[in-house]
């Protein structure tokens, strides 16, 4: 899926102008790329912008991408063009009827609201569909094997360079699908954090390959600073989306920035063979994606899956168990403790478990227990102190409790403040077994509802 963000193409254009490469006066001159290392072996293919509505252009771009991904003999997918309205109608028609009224989905959203990670209605299937259409210029469906381009509206002249890059991006997804089967690749997703990590690999490679095509279009003979190109627009888009749910919008830009930088580091170590191999051993957390600045850094992640789950109070049931991951923690800290340098705590994250409980049937009352594990006790100390420090003016201090155990800190928030002591007691009972083997309760974790919500529209 290609995000609708023209600004992300401008970094290489600026570099090209500085180094005297391709100019706007001659947009089709790509003769300078003969020595560009990232396209070595594919220089005989055309990297010139073309009219992506024409079959000859589509075939030309696809052949170029099969060369870059070293997949000769791959089959070009069908390409169609739909308006934004047609895409939205198609997406909404695919939403299961019970998804709009699900009591557990509503409880999930209210639980995230308690943590300031969502606003009412943000995570509804209809809003997800609208956001997807508003923020993407094209997509590949691994359900149908079809590339969909968005029909241009208005009288502005078409940008053939941007359209060519977008089609290049979507063809990479088609090649990934033929290589490993993207439906199966995502079917192994166990949490939202895992989903975001896998999406960062899928979209990261497509964005990286798109960057290689862009460098050729602009006539580079040497590799430009791709890492800067992949991430330079990050701060601006984060500012634009500051008040939106991170679980809704993280898949819309984290994979295209941090993800492409991560995949480029894999590429630098072992070429496209190493990138393709990572689809068989994908990252299961976005932590290494965030940490890998100019080299790979992949610390071990610790799971809460085998640790006892706090028992639900009378009349309650557990409706969600998930891992949000370090990027959601970063957003949480930036929103609720804006004066705090968040990076040290985010880098120290090694695992988390979000549990949402709701009263049975009616979901009239919702409670959240979010346990986070850090690298050492000093990082856990720091996080716990922040939750209690009156100088930080933590917005949840009057409606929550914090519990500390070794490297784990659990934040509890409830719509019923009078029940917080009972939830704290239930947590304490569960934690008494966390150091034992086997734990007192080790039931299989529920399937990630947050990942399912995100995947429902991605698969189409």
C-alpha positions as CSV (number, residue, x, y, z in Angstrom):
1,X,0.0,0.0,0.0
2,X,1.4,3.4,-0.9
3,X,0.6,6.3,1.4
4,X,-0.7,9.5,-0.2
5,X,2.2,11.7,0.8
6,X,3.9,13.6,-2.0
7,X,6.3,15.3,0.4
8,X,8.2,12.0,1.0
9,X,9.5,12.0,-2.6
10,X,11.1,15.4,-2.3
11,X,14.3,14.4,-0.3
12,X,15.9,12.7,-3.3
13,X,14.8,15.6,-5.5
14,X,16.6,18.0,-3.2
15,X,19.7,15.9,-3.1
16,X,19.7,15.6,-6.9
17,X,19.5,19.4,-7.3
18,X,22.4,19.8,-4.8
19,X,24.6,17.3,-6.7
20,X,23.7,18.4,-10.2
21,X,21.7,15.3,-11.1
22,X,18.5,15.1,-13.1
23,X,16.6,18.4,-13.5
24,X,13.0,19.3,-13.9
25,X,13.7,20.5,-17.4
26,X,14.5,17.0,-18.5
27,X,12.3,14.6,-16.4
28,X,12.9,11.6,-18.6
29,X,16.7,11.7,-18.6
30,X,17.8,8.8,-16.4
31,X,21.2,8.2,-18.1
32,X,23.1,9.0,-14.9
33,X,22.2,5.9,-13.1
34,X,24.5,3.5,-14.9
35,X,26.7,3.2,-11.9
36,X,24.0,3.4,-9.2
37,X,24.9,0.5,-6.9
38,X,21.4,-0.4,-5.6
39,X,20.2,-1.2,-9.2
40,X,23.4,-3.1,-10.2
41,X,22.4,-5.7,-12.8
42,X,19.2,-4.0,-13.7
43,X,20.5,-0.9,-15.6
44,X,19.2,-2.3,-18.8
45,X,15.7,-1.9,-17.6
46,X,13.8,1.4,-18.0
47,X,13.4,3.6,-14.9
48,X,11.9,6.5,-16.8
49,X,8.5,7.8,-15.6
50,X,5.6,6.7,-17.7
51,X,1.8,6.7,-17.9
52,X,0.7,4.1,-15.4
53,X,-2.7,3.9,-17.0
54,X,-1.2,2.3,-20.1
55,X,-0.5,-1.4,-20.2
56,X,2.9,-0.9,-21.8
57,X,4.0,1.3,-18.9
58,X,2.6,-1.2,-16.4
59,X,4.6,-4.1,-18.0
60,X,7.7,-1.9,-18.1
61,X,7.6,-1.1,-14.4
62,X,6.8,-4.6,-13.4
63,X,9.7,-6.0,-15.4
64,X,12.0,-3.5,-13.6
65,X,10.8,-4.6,-10.2
66,X,11.1,-8.3,-11.0
67,X,14.8,-7.6,-11.8
68,X,15.4,-5.5,-8.6
69,X,13.8,-8.3,-6.5
70,X,15.5,-11.0,-8.5
71,X,12.2,-12.8,-9.4
72,X,12.4,-13.5,-13.2
73,X,9.2,-15.3,-14.4
74,X,6.9,-13.6,-11.9
75,X,3.4,-12.9,-13.2
76,X,2.2,-9.3,-13.4
77,X,-1.0,-8.8,-11.4
78,X,-4.1,-7.1,-12.9
79,X,-4.2,-3.3,-12.4
80,X,-7.5,-1.4,-12.0
81,X,-8.4,2.3,-11.3
82,X,-11.1,3.3,-8.8
83,X,-12.2,6.6,-7.4
84,X,-11.9,7.3,-3.7
85,X,-15.6,7.0,-3.3
86,X,-15.6,3.6,-5.1
87,X,-12.9,2.3,-2.8
88,X,-14.7,3.5,0.3
89,X,-17.9,1.8,-0.8
90,X,-16.1,-1.4,-1.6
91,X,-14.4,-1.4,1.8
92,X,-17.5,-0.7,3.7
93,X,-19.3,-3.5,1.9
94,X,-16.7,-5.9,3.2
95,X,-17.1,-5.1,6.9
96,X,-18.9,-7.9,8.7
97,X,-22.3,-6.7,10.0
98,X,-21.6,-7.7,13.6
99,X,-18.3,-5.8,13.6
100,X,-20.0,-2.4,13.8
101,X,-22.1,-3.3,16.9
102,X,-19.7,-5.7,18.7
103,X,-19.9,-5.1,22.5
104,X,-16.3,-6.3,22.9
105,X,-15.0,-3.9,20.2
106,X,-16.7,-1.1,22.0
107,X,-15.2,-2.2,25.3
108,X,-11.8,-2.3,23.6
109,X,-12.1,1.2,22.4
110,X,-13.3,2.5,25.8
111,X,-10.3,0.8,27.4
112,X,-7.9,2.5,25.0
113,X,-9.7,5.8,25.7
114,X,-8.9,5.3,29.4
115,X,-5.2,5.3,28.4
116,X,-5.7,8.3,26.1
117,X,-4.8,6.1,23.1
118,X,-8.1,6.5,21.3
119,X,-11.1,8.8,20.9
120,X,-14.8,7.7,20.6
121,X,-15.5,6.1,17.2
122,X,-11.8,6.2,16.0
123,X,-11.4,2.4,15.8
124,X,-14.8,1.7,14.3
125,X,-14.6,-0.3,11.0
126,X,-16.2,2.6,9.1
127,X,-13.7,5.1,10.4
128,X,-10.9,2.8,9.6
129,X,-12.1,2.5,6.1
130,X,-12.3,6.2,5.7
131,X,-8.8,6.8,7.1
132,X,-7.4,4.2,4.8
133,X,-9.0,5.8,1.7
134,X,-7.9,9.2,2.8
135,X,-4.3,8.3,3.4
136,X,-3.4,5.9,0.5
137,X,-2.9,6.5,-3.2
138,X,-2.9,2.8,-4.2
139,X,-3.0,-0.7,-2.7
140,X,-2.4,-4.3,-3.5
141,X,-4.9,-6.9,-2.2
142,X,-3.4,-10.3,-1.3
143,X,-7.0,-11.6,-1.2
144,X,-7.6,-10.9,-4.9
145,X,-4.1,-10.4,-6.3
146,X,-5.1,-7.1,-7.8
147,X,-3.4,-3.7,-7.7
148,X,-5.8,-0.7,-7.3
149,X,-4.8,2.8,-8.3
150,X,-6.7,5.8,-7.1
151,X,-8.3,7.9,-9.9
152,X,-7.1,11.4,-9.8
153,X,-9.7,14.0,-9.1
154,X,-9.7,17.7,-10.1
155,X,-7.9,19.5,-12.9
156,X,-4.3,19.3,-11.6
157,X,-1.8,17.9,-14.1
158,X,-0.8,14.3,-13.5
159,X,2.6,13.6,-11.8
160,X,3.9,10.7,-13.9
161,X,7.0,10.4,-11.7
162,X,5.0,10.0,-8.5
163,X,2.5,7.6,-10.2
164,X,5.4,5.5,-11.5
165,X,6.9,5.3,-8.0
166,X,3.5,4.3,-6.6
167,X,3.0,1.5,-9.1
168,X,6.6,0.3,-8.4
169,X,5.7,0.1,-4.7
170,X,2.5,-1.9,-5.3
171,X,4.3,-4.3,-7.7
172,X,6.8,-5.1,-4.9
173,X,3.8,-6.3,-2.8
174,X,2.6,-8.5,-5.6
175,X,6.1,-10.0,-5.9
176,X,6.2,-10.5,-2.1
177,X,2.9,-12.3,-2.3
178,X,4.1,-14.6,-5.1
179,X,7.3,-15.3,-3.1
180,X,5.9,-16.1,0.4
181,X,2.1,-15.7,0.4
182,X,1.2,-12.5,2.3
183,X,-2.0,-14.0,3.7
184,X,-0.1,-16.8,5.4
185,X,2.6,-14.3,6.4
186,X,0.1,-12.2,8.4
187,X,-1.9,-15.2,9.7
188,X,0.9,-15.8,12.2
189,X,0.4,-12.5,13.8
190,X,0.0,-12.8,17.6
191,X,-0.3,-9.2,18.7
192,X,-0.6,-5.6,17.5
193,X,3.2,-5.1,18.1
194,X,3.9,-8.2,16.0
195,X,1.5,-7.0,13.3
196,X,3.2,-3.6,13.2
197,X,6.6,-5.3,12.9
198,X,5.5,-7.6,10.1
199,X,3.9,-4.7,8.3
200,X,7.2,-2.7,8.7
201,X,9.0,-5.5,6.8
202,X,6.4,-5.7,4.0
203,X,5.9,-1.9,3.5
204,X,9.6,-1.2,4.4
205,X,10.8,-3.3,1.5
206,X,8.3,-1.8,-0.9
207,X,9.3,1.7,0.2
208,X,13.0,0.9,-0.1
209,X,12.6,-0.5,-3.6
210,X,10.6,2.6,-4.5
211,X,13.5,4.7,-3.2
212,X,15.9,2.8,-5.5
213,X,13.7,3.6,-8.5
214,X,13.4,7.2,-7.4
215,X,17.2,7.5,-7.2
216,X,17.5,6.1,-10.8
217,X,14.8,8.5,-12.0
218,X,16.8,11.4,-10.5
219,X,20.0,10.2,-12.2
220,X,22.1,9.3,-9.2
221,X,25.3,7.5,-10.1
222,X,26.1,6.8,-6.4
223,X,23.8,5.8,-3.5
224,X,22.3,8.9,-1.8
225,X,21.5,9.0,1.9
226,X,18.6,6.6,1.8
227,X,18.1,6.5,5.5
228,X,17.5,10.3,5.6
229,X,15.2,9.9,2.6
230,X,13.1,7.3,4.4
231,X,12.7,9.2,7.7
232,X,13.0,12.9,7.0
233,X,9.2,13.4,6.8
234,X,8.5,11.6,10.1
235,X,8.4,14.5,12.4
236,X,6.0,16.4,10.2
237,X,3.5,13.6,9.9
238,X,3.7,12.9,13.6
239,X,2.8,16.5,14.3
240,X,-0.1,16.3,11.9
241,X,-1.4,13.1,13.5
242,X,-0.6,14.0,17.1
243,X,-4.3,13.7,18.3
244,X,-5.2,10.6,16.5
245,X,-5.1,7.0,17.9
246,X,-1.6,5.5,17.5
247,X,-3.2,2.1,16.9
248,X,-5.2,3.4,14.0
249,X,-2.4,5.4,12.3
250,X,0.8,3.7,13.3
251,X,0.4,1.3,10.3
252,X,0.0,4.3,8.0
253,X,3.5,5.7,8.5
254,X,5.7,3.7,10.9
255,X,6.4,1.0,8.3
256,X,7.2,3.5,5.6
257,X,9.8,5.3,7.7
258,X,11.3,3.2,10.4
259,X,10.4,0.1,8.5
260,X,12.2,1.1,5.3
261,X,15.3,2.1,7.3
262,X,15.3,-1.3,9.0
263,X,14.9,-3.2,5.7
264,X,17.7,-1.0,4.2
265,X,20.0,-2.1,7.0
266,X,19.1,-5.8,6.2
267,X,19.8,-5.0,2.5
268,X,23.2,-3.5,3.3
269,X,24.2,-6.6,5.2
270,X,23.2,-9.2,2.6
271,X,21.5,-7.7,-0.4
272,X,18.0,-8.6,-1.7
273,X,18.6,-12.2,-0.8
274,X,18.8,-11.3,2.9
275,X,15.7,-9.1,2.6
276,X,13.7,-11.9,1.1
277,X,15.0,-14.3,3.7
278,X,13.6,-12.1,6.5
279,X,10.1,-12.9,5.3
280,X,10.7,-16.4,6.7
281,X,12.1,-15.0,10.0
282,X,10.3,-11.6,10.4
283,X,10.7,-9.4,13.5
284,X,7.9,-10.0,16.0
285,X,8.2,-6.6,17.7
286,X,8.7,-3.1,16.3
287,X,11.5,-2.6,18.9
288,X,14.3,-3.6,16.5
289,X,12.7,-1.6,13.8
290,X,12.9,1.5,16.0
291,X,16.4,0.8,17.4
292,X,18.1,0.1,14.0
293,X,19.3,3.6,13.1
294,X,22.3,2.8,10.9
295,X,22.8,-0.9,11.6
296,X,20.7,-3.8,12.8
297,X,20.0,-3.9,16.6
298,X,17.7,-6.8,17.5
299,X,17.4,-7.3,21.3
300,X,15.4,-10.3,22.6
301,X,11.7,-9.6,23.5
302,X,10.1,-11.1,26.6
303,X,6.6,-12.4,26.4
304,X,3.9,-12.3,29.1
305,X,1.9,-15.1,27.5
306,X,2.9,-17.7,30.0
307,X,2.3,-15.5,33.1
308,X,-0.8,-15.8,35.1
309,X,-3.6,-13.4,34.1
310,X,-5.3,-11.5,37.0
311,X,-8.7,-12.9,37.7
312,X,-11.7,-10.9,36.6
313,X,-13.8,-9.4,39.4
314,X,-17.4,-10.8,39.9
315,X,-19.6,-9.8,37.0
316,X,-16.6,-9.1,34.7
317,X,-14.9,-11.0,31.9
318,X,-11.6,-10.5,30.0
319,X,-12.3,-9.2,26.5
320,X,-8.8,-8.5,25.2
321,X,-5.2,-9.6,25.7
322,X,-2.6,-7.9,23.5
323,X,0.9,-6.5,23.3
324,X,0.9,-2.8,22.2
325,X,4.7,-2.5,21.8
326,X,7.3,0.3,22.3
327,X,6.0,2.7,19.6
328,X,2.6,2.8,21.4
329,X,4.4,3.3,24.7
330,X,6.3,6.2,23.1
331,X,3.0,7.8,22.0
332,X,1.5,7.2,25.5
333,X,4.5,9.0,27.1
334,X,4.5,11.9,24.7
335,X,0.7,12.5,25.3
336,X,0.5,12.1,29.0
337,X,4.0,13.2,30.0
338,X,5.0,15.7,27.3
339,X,7.9,17.2,29.1
340,X,9.6,13.8,29.6
341,X,12.3,12.6,27.2
342,X,10.6,9.4,26.2
343,X,13.5,7.7,24.3
344,X,15.3,6.1,27.2
345,X,12.2,4.4,28.5
346,X,11.1,3.4,25.0
347,X,14.5,1.9,24.3
348,X,14.3,0.0,27.6
349,X,11.0,-1.7,26.7
350,X,11.2,-5.4,26.5
351,X,7.6,-6.5,26.5
352,X,4.1,-5.6,27.6
353,X,0.6,-7.1,28.0
354,X,-2.7,-5.1,27.8
355,X,-5.7,-6.7,29.4
356,X,-9.2,-5.2,29.0
357,X,-12.0,-6.4,31.2
358,X,-15.7,-5.5,30.9
359,X,-18.9,-6.3,32.7
360,X,-20.6,-9.3,31.1
361,X,-23.1,-8.8,28.3
362,X,-23.6,-5.1,28.7
363,X,-20.0,-3.9,28.9
364,X,-21.2,-1.0,31.1
365,X,-17.9,-0.8,33.0
366,X,-14.4,-1.2,31.6
367,X,-11.1,-1.8,33.4
368,X,-7.6,-1.9,31.9
369,X,-4.4,-3.5,33.3
370,X,-1.3,-2.6,31.2
371,X,1.9,-4.4,32.4
372,X,5.2,-3.3,30.9
373,X,8.6,-4.9,31.3
374,X,11.9,-3.0,31.1
375,X,15.5,-4.0,30.6
376,X,16.4,-3.5,34.3
377,X,15.0,-2.4,37.6
378,X,16.3,1.2,37.3
379,X,14.2,1.7,34.1
380,X,11.2,0.2,35.9
381,X,11.9,2.5,38.9
382,X,12.0,5.5,36.6
383,X,8.7,4.7,34.9
384,X,7.0,4.0,38.3
385,X,8.2,7.3,39.7
386,X,6.8,9.1,36.8
387,X,3.4,7.7,37.4
388,X,3.5,9.0,41.0
389,X,5.5,12.2,40.5
390,X,3.2,15.2,41.2
391,X,5.5,17.5,39.3
392,X,4.8,15.5,36.1
393,X,1.0,16.2,36.5
394,X,0.3,12.7,35.2
395,X,-3.3,12.9,33.9
396,X,-4.3,9.5,35.2
397,X,-2.9,9.8,38.7
398,X,-6.3,10.3,40.3
399,X,-8.0,7.5,38.4
400,X,-5.4,4.7,38.4
401,X,-3.0,2.6,40.4
402,X,0.5,1.5,39.7
403,X,2.1,-1.8,40.8
404,X,5.8,-2.6,40.7
405,X,7.3,-6.1,40.6
406,X,11.0,-6.4,39.7
407,X,11.3,-5.1,36.1
408,X,7.5,-5.0,35.6
409,X,5.3,-2.0,36.1
410,X,1.5,-2.4,35.8
411,X,-0.8,0.5,35.3
412,X,-4.5,-0.1,36.2
413,X,-7.3,2.2,35.1
414,X,-11.0,1.7,35.5
415,X,-14.2,3.6,34.8
416,X,-15.3,2.5,38.3
417,X,-12.7,4.2,40.7
418,X,-14.1,2.4,43.7
419,X,-13.1,-1.0,42.2
420,X,-9.4,-0.1,41.8
421,X,-8.3,-1.6,45.1
422,X,-10.0,-4.9,44.2
423,X,-8.3,-5.0,40.8
424,X,-4.9,-4.2,42.5
425,X,-5.5,-7.1,44.8
426,X,-6.3,-9.5,41.9
427,X,-3.1,-8.3,40.2
428,X,-1.0,-9.0,43.3
429,X,-2.4,-12.5,43.5
430,X,-1.5,-13.2,39.9
431,X,2.0,-11.7,40.3
432,X,2.8,-14.1,43.1
433,X,3.1,-16.9,40.6
434,X,5.0,-15.0,37.9
435,X,8.3,-16.3,39.2
436,X,7.2,-19.9,39.3
437,X,7.5,-22.6,36.7
438,X,4.9,-23.5,35.5
439,X,2.7,-20.5,36.4
440,X,-0.5,-21.0,38.2
441,X,-2.5,-20.1,35.1
442,X,-1.1,-20.5,31.6
443,X,-4.1,-20.5,29.3
444,X,-3.5,-19.7,25.6
445,X,-3.7,-16.0,24.9
446,X,-6.7,-14.8,22.9
447,X,-6.2,-13.9,19.2
448,X,-5.1,-10.3,18.9
449,X,-8.2,-8.3,18.3
450,X,-6.2,-5.1,17.5
451,X,-4.2,-6.9,14.8
452,X,-7.4,-8.3,13.4
453,X,-9.0,-4.8,13.2
454,X,-5.9,-3.6,11.3
455,X,-5.7,-6.6,9.0
456,X,-9.3,-6.6,8.1
457,X,-8.8,-3.6,5.8
458,X,-5.3,-4.4,4.8
459,X,-6.2,-7.8,3.3
460,X,-9.2,-6.8,1.2
